[in-house]
Amino acid sequence: MKSETKKVEVGQVWEDNDPRYEVKRTLTVMAIDGDYVECLNSPSGRVTKIKIKRLRPNSTGYRLIKEANDERRD
């Protein structure tokens, strides 16, 4: 079964699915550049570039926790 792939948009927030970390890393999409996204990494505050194909809800990917136009805070 393939993992569902969402359209990646600036402003979305994605959470790391890696079970090895107690503190979950989140990425806020700041820009899209071809096959890559530039993200603000929380809690470190660093800017990171990763491949768009990693933003999918599987064990080594990320899950979408906030849409770009969602005003709620998680």
Buried (B, 14 or more C-beta within 10 A) or exposed (E): EEEEEBEBEEEBBBBBBEEEEEEBBBBBBBEEEEEBBBBBBBEEEEEBEBEBEBBBBEEEBBBBBBEBEEEEEE
